[in-house]
Amino acid sequence: MRRIGLLCQPPMLPDRIYTAIGRPSPLFDNVPYMIHTHFELPLMLEGRKPLAAFGDFYPSEWFDDYLAPFEQFVAAGRIIRRIVDTPMPHLKERRPDLDGLRNVFFTLPGEEWRADAYLLLMDTHRKSDVPWNDSQERFHGSLLGYEDWQNDWWIERRVKRREDPA
């Protein structure tokens, strides 16, 4: 468990079923399943997560450092990495230190189609004037490896959050 915990972001000692340890936000405290955030690599190595997606502006030393734990498993062929850079000349004019947006996808072997589907989902949404909806949320969650019941729970709470202006 210590070795697995060292792969988490940030490193921690998870319990054997990877439950609420290291929730990224108190908003996730009542979720009855494990949110993948910070557990992407150990869950992928266990075969429980078929896709992990990350994005930030590049170049970015912190981002490279954050993703570095995946590298040994990419080199060994246990995980497939795909990098999609989107140059942004208008950003470069304001921030000469940045070239654009970088999306990095890690998939389990045989699951590479998920990165393509993720990109298509995001591109279609970006080009649409329709707000993000429950169908998109469900597809997004499924691509990341959440089970149907987990997507059901999340979407039900998402609808309640939208309807509750408080």
Secondary structure, 3 states (H helix, E strand, C coil): CHHHHHHCCCCCCCCCCCCCCCCCCHHHCCCCCCCCCCCHHHHHHCCCCCEEEEEEEECCHHHHHHHHHHHHHHHCCCCEEEEEEEECHHHHHHCCCCCEEEEEEEECCCCCHHHHHHHHHHHHHHCCCCCCCHHHHHHHHHHHCCCHHHHHHHHHHHHHHHHCCC
